[in-house]
Every structure is written in structure tokens, then in C-alpha cells.
């Protein structure tokens, strides 16, 4: 990919050909801190519905200096727009501009004329119809040997019901959900090599020394807590800053918990959504059942 092609992609990110996504990936491999290239690559994965999108979103956030800009980008119309819907909108606008001058008059008399013409046509074709030309079609395969497929009864797997691996879609009001997805959900212990044992002992001794210094400083300064005045108003700061989980709960956040394999939180999220949107309680119940099936599979 040359500079001109990449510049065109930056100017029109809504039109990324599928064959150029791999070219952008090659640019990232060569210049891993090229934030614009990572944003374009992320857009390409989203358009393709790639299973790589969710993990790439985390990677792109790690290489982005300001995550709020990344959030604005993935929630923008240019990122989420559907090209087909845009064509439909343009066609509708074009149809509205068409002026209709002559309106055909469909009256009862004209309808009767059409009916008479059709009856006469049927009457004229009757002599050409010969019953002996038509025979009943013979079955080539015995009915008992035919394989019957009942399409509506084909069951989806729990992963298909929960859309595991499909790109997560955020809107501008889901800052909390976006932050939850970028959280590190697990920490791996650091395995130290044998030759680092001496350094570990030194670090532990330094830590103990710093702790003792803090204790000595505390004793020397002898800080005291000032009593609260009786007339001062008492405020519960924690309660005022508390945000109700119902206001933050979205379907995207519930999907995030599923992707993180935090199934207990996912079930609780869908229960909250079921109370929040009772008209979709049946859908949320299916999601909960699918999560429980995955839990059972993991416990086996």
C-alpha cells in the first residue's frame, strides 16, 4: 500500500475494501505505534465482523495516547454506519425529488374492461389445452428414504445465542461499558529466574526499611485528627457519589462479562436488564439459559 491509498483511507474510513485490511496490518507490523493505522485496521475488522475485533480493540487502546479519542471514533457515525442503509437513504431522497405530472386514472369502468379482456383471452386459449399433455410427476426417491430437515427446530449452540466472539458495539452513552472491556481481569504471577533470587532478597529488605522509616516519621510528627464541629453539616459523600447499577447496565456490558467469562456477573446483568426492559424479558431469559449451559459444560 502506497501513501496515496492510505491517505484516501484516512479521509474516507467508511470505505475500507476487504483486500486492503491485510495491507494496513502490514503497516502496523512495521510501525506498531502508528495510531491512525491501528484505528483504520480496527474499522476494517469491525466491517468484516471479524472475531479478532474485540481483542484488537484492547490492543489499539493500549497503543492510543488518549482513549477518549478512540472511544469517540468507534462510536462515530463513520465507524458504525451501514453502507447499504446509506444507499437506501440516498435512493429515498432521490425518489422524493421525482415529479409526477400525469397520474393514471384507474376507474371502475377501466377495471371492467380489463376483466372482459382477460376472460376473452382465457376463452381463446381453451382449445389448445389438452389434458393428456399433463401427467403427474413421479417421485424419483421413495418418501421413506427422504431426509426431512425442520429448519425452525435446528437448535443454536449457547455460543451462537450469546454471539460470543462477534464485535462489541458501543454507543456514546456507554463509557462505563467501554472501560469495563479494557480492564485487566486477571493477573499472572511473575515467575522469577534462579539468578534473580539475590535481587529479590534485597528488594524485600528495602521494603522493610521503608516501612520502618514511615513508622518513625509518624511517631515523630504525632499527627492528630481534628474533631468535627457540632454545627457542621454531616454529608455522606459515598452515597452522593454512588451510581445505581441499573443506570449503567446495557446489553453491551452484559456481553462484555460473557466475553470475559465472568458468567455470574453476566447472569446478574441480564436479570437487571429483564427488570429494566420487561418487553424483552423472554430474550434475556434465553441469554441466561445459554450462560448456564456454558457453565455446566465447563464444570464437566
Secondary structure, 3 states (H helix, E strand, C coil): CCHHHHHHHHHCCCCCCHHHHHHHHHHHHHCCCCHHHHHHHHHHHHHHCCCCHHHHHHHHHHHCCCHHHHHHHHCCHHHHCCHHHHHHHHHHHHHHHCCCCCCCCCCHHHHHHHHHHHHHHHHHHHHHCCHHHCCCCCCCCCHHHCCCCCHHHCCCCHHHHHCCCCCCCCCCCCHHHHHHHHCCCCCCCCCCCHHHHHHHHHHHHHHHHHHHHHHHHHHHHCCCCCCCCCCCCCCCHHHHHCCCHHHHCCHHHHHHHHHCCCHHHHHHHHHHHHHHCHHHHHHHHHHHHHHHHHHHHHHC
